[in-house]
Amino acid sequence: MIDLSGATWRKASRSSDQGNCVEVADDLAGVVGVRDSKDVAGPALLFGASQWRSFVETLKANRLA
């Protein structure tokens, strides 16, 4: 299991203030964590760094339609 206690979590810059956000920790070795901002003590999803990068690039290119 990966220790997330030292992770730096951040919300997307385009998140609203209504609390329905996800947070991302991309300062971990080889993985990116994603969690629900309303449940910071809850579980986090972990993605390989290259898979996360591919996902973000796909979103930026709007190829999920």
C-alpha positions in Angstrom: 0.0 0.0 0.0 1.2 3.5 -0.8 1.5 6.0 2.1 -0.5 9.1 1.2 0.1 11.0 4.4 2.8 13.2 2.9 0.9 13.9 -0.3 0.1 17.5 -1.3 -3.5 17.6 -2.4 -5.0 20.3 -4.7 -8.3 21.1 -6.3 -8.6 22.0 -10.0 -8.2 25.7 -10.7 -11.7 25.7 -12.3 -13.4 24.1 -9.3 -16.4 25.9 -7.9 -16.8 26.7 -4.2 -19.8 24.3 -3.8 -17.7 21.4 -2.5 -18.3 19.0 -5.3 -14.7 18.6 -6.3 -12.0 16.1 -6.6 -8.5 16.7 -5.4 -5.3 15.4 -7.0 -1.9 14.7 -5.5 0.8 14.5 -8.2 3.8 14.8 -6.0 4.0 11.0 -5.3 6.6 8.7 -6.7 5.2 7.2 -9.9 1.6 7.5 -9.1 -1.2 10.2 -8.9 -3.8 10.1 -6.2 -7.4 11.3 -6.7 -9.9 11.8 -3.8 -13.2 13.3 -3.0 -12.7 16.8 -1.5 -15.6 16.2 0.9 -14.1 13.1 2.4 -10.4 13.8 2.8 -10.0 10.9 5.2 -11.7 8.5 2.8 -10.2 6.3 0.1 -8.2 7.6 -2.8 -7.9 6.2 -6.3 -4.3 5.7 -7.6 -3.2 6.0 -11.2 0.1 5.4 -12.8 1.7 8.7 -13.7 1.8 7.9 -17.4 -1.9 6.8 -17.4 -2.9 10.1 -15.6 -0.9 12.1 -18.1 -2.7 10.4 -21.0 -6.1 11.0 -19.3 -5.3 14.7 -18.8 -4.1 15.1 -22.4 -7.2 13.4 -23.7 -9.4 15.8 -21.7 -7.4 18.8 -22.9 -7.8 17.6 -26.5 -11.6 17.1 -25.9 -11.4 13.5 -27.2 -13.9 12.0 -24.7 -17.0 13.1 -26.6 
